[in-house]
């Protein structure tokens, strides 16, 4: 199965307050669970409306799209997916796109869909070098200005390769430190970060407030593939206890590989979170 990392590499002002957070009651129950639609990518391409109905029935509330062969919204128009989601009690909160020739159009479409965030899903230029990451950080700052004009917040989503070191410097840190901290936010993929031996909590402490979005993903250390919650190495409770330090507003469940079907895993992950106490 093509991994999201390989797929992405080969494919071409926000209101504040507790109402925006995935809320956690005093009984420590997770609410407003989001899902990255790449989790059900084949299903979305085959039947976007039917798939969204299934996700709503499971209980998902927040959606993050990902560019596909049918465009940014799986063949649906921005206002169309917004209405469908809203009618089902969900929100199109974020979306993954590329900084490319269609960037400005992607910004416009995200605004039309009612998104709060627009996330660059992979580096706009290849090269595991300090100079390339500095160049990308500069591009992120400029892209974030475009997003701000459209009342969107710009973010970048990591994989594993950003945590490589060059000249004694972690490349991911360059993206954070060289980009505008007021405009450029990060969507921390907790699974990839932990799989590389890094501790997200250290990043939350060092760069507080820079991580308003998370990909909540469990990873199998042996296969280096995503797995259902509780079957890998991520300590979800530990992560959730540090959401305020991270500045987390929304999280999206993402799973790329499945023991059976994508929808069954999506339900399994949701039910796991629904039973979770922390």
N, C-alpha and C positions, 0 to 999 in steps of 0.2 A: 504494500500500500504506500502510495506517495505521501510522505510526511508533509506537514504544513510548512516546515522550513524549506524543503525542496520545492514545494508548490509555489511558495512566495518568491523564491529566488529565480524561478523559471518563468513565472507569469509576469507578464509584463506589469458674553459674560454671564456667567453662570450664577443663578441665585444660590445664596448660602443658607445653611440651616439643616436641622436634623431631618426635615421632610425629604431631602434629597438623598439621604443615606440609605443603603440597604439596612433596615432597622433591626435592632436586636432588643427584644423586650427584656424586662427584668428576669423573666423565666429563661432567658438565654436561648430564645428560639430565633432562628434566622428567617428573615422575611425579605420580600422584594428580590428574589433570586434571579440573576440574569444568566443568559446563555449566549455564547459566541456561536453564530449560526454555521460556522465552518464545521461544528460538531455534527450537524445534520446536512452537510453540503449536498450530497447526492439526492437526499429527500427534497431539499429546497429547489434544486434544479428540476426535479421531476414534477413536483406539485407544491409550489411555494405556499399557496393559500391553505391547502390541506395540512401541510406540515406545521404552519403557524397555529392552526387550530389544535393540533395534537399537543404542541408545546404549551399552549394556554390551558388545555385540559389538565396537563401534568401539574401546572401551577407556576410556570415561569412568568415573570413580570417585566423584566428588562431584556432588550435585545441588542446585540451587536452584530452587524452584518459584515460580510467579507466579500470583496470583489470576486466575481465568478466569470465563467464563460458567457453568462447572460448579463453581465454588467454588475453594477454595485449592489443591486437589489434583486438578483435572481430573476430578471425579466420583468419585474414590477417597476412602475414609475415611483418616484419619491413620495408624492402625495398619496399614491395608491397604497403603498406598504404602510405609510403612517396611519391612514384611515383603518385599514384592516387590523393593524396591531391595536390601535386605540379601541376599536369596536370589540376586541377580544380581551380588553383590560390590560394591554401591554403597551410598552413604549419602545420606539426605536431610539435607543439612547446614544449609540456610538456606531462607528463603521470603520472598517479597515480598507484603505486604498493605498495607492502609490503616489509618490511625488514624481510626476511625469508630465507628458504633454497635455494630459487630461486633468491635471491638478485643479485648475480653476473651476472646471466643470464639476469636479468631485466636491469642491467646497460648496458650490451652488446647490447641488443635489442634496448634500447633507443638511443644508439649511431648510430646503423644501421638505425633507423627510422629518423635520422637527428634532433633529439630533442636538445633543449638547456637546458632543465630542466628535472629533475626526482624528483617526489614528493612522499614522504611517506604519505600514505593516512590515516593511523591510528597508534596508539601507537604499537610498536613492542612487548610490554608486558603489560598485564593488571594490574591495581592497582592504585587507586586514592590516592596515598601516595607520600610524598616528595621524599622518597628514590627511588621509581620506576621512577619518572619523572627525577631525577638526573641520573639514570641508562640509561634512554631513551636518555637524552641529550648527554651522552657519546657515545651511539650507533650512534646517528645522526652525531657526529663529525667524527667517523670512516667511516660511510657510505659516508659522504661528501668527504672524501679522495679518496674513490673508484670512485666517480663521477668525481672528479677533474682530475684523471688520464685518464678518458674517455672523457674529455673536456665537462663535463656536470656540471650543478649547482644543488646542492641538496636543497630540500625544504621540509617543513612539513606543512600539511594542517590541520587546526583546525576544531573542531566541537563545541559543547556547553560545554561538560563535562570538557574540559581543563581549563575552567574559574572558576572551583570550588576552594575554599580556604581550605588549610590545614595548621594548625599551623600559621595562620595569613598570609600565602603566597599564592598568586594566582599560581596554578600549571603551567599554560601556561607561566608565567614569568620565571619559572625555566628552561623550555626548551630553552628559548631565552638566558637567562643569563649564563647557564652552558654549552652551546654548543659553538663551535668555531665561533665567529662572522664573520670571513673572509670567512668561507666555508658553514656554515649552514644558509640558508635563510628561510623565512616563507611565506607560501601562506595564506594570511589572507582571511578567509571566512567571508566577511562583514556581511552577514545575521546572522550567528550563533553568531558572536561577539556582534552585536547590540541586538539580541534577549535576550541575557543574561544580558543586562543592561550595557554593556561595550561600551566605545567610542573608535573606531579605531583611531581617530585622536590623542588621548592621547598616544596610542602605537606608532604612526608614529613620534610623537614629542620625545618620550622617547628613541626609538630605531630607529633613522633615517637610512634609506637605507636598513633595514632588510626585507622589504616586496616587493620584485620585482614582485610577482604574487598576484593577487586577484581573489577571486570568487565573482563576482558581482551577488548578490542574494537578492531579496526582500522577506520579511517574514511577515506573518500574526501573529500579537502578540496574537490574541485570539486562533487560532487553532494551533499555533506554527509550521506551515507548510510553505513551500515556496509558493510564489504567483507571478503573473505577475507584471512587473515593474509598479510602480505608484499605486499599490493596497495594498501595505504594509507600513512598517514604515521606510524604508531606504531612506535617502536623497542622491540620486545618485550625484546630482550636487555638494553638499558639499564634498562628497568623492573625486570626480574627481579634485576638486580644490586643493586637498592636495596630489595628486599623486607624485609630485616631492619630497616632504618631506618623503613619504613612500619609495621612490626609485622604484616605480612601473614601470615595463617594459611592462607587458602584463596583461590583465584581461580576465577572461572567464565567460561568462554568465552561470549560473547553476540554473535550476529549477527542483524540484523533484516531485512536485504534480501539476496537471493541471486541469482547469475547463472542458476542452474537450480532446484534444490530445497533446502529447508532441511537435509535429512538429508545431502545431498551436500556442502553447505558445512560441516556439523558434522564430517564425516569429513575433509574437506580441512584444516580448522583443527586437528583433533587430530593428523593426520599431520604437519602443519607443525611443531607443537610437539615431536612425537616425534623429529624429525630435528634439532631445534635444539641448537646448542652455544653456551655463553656463558661 
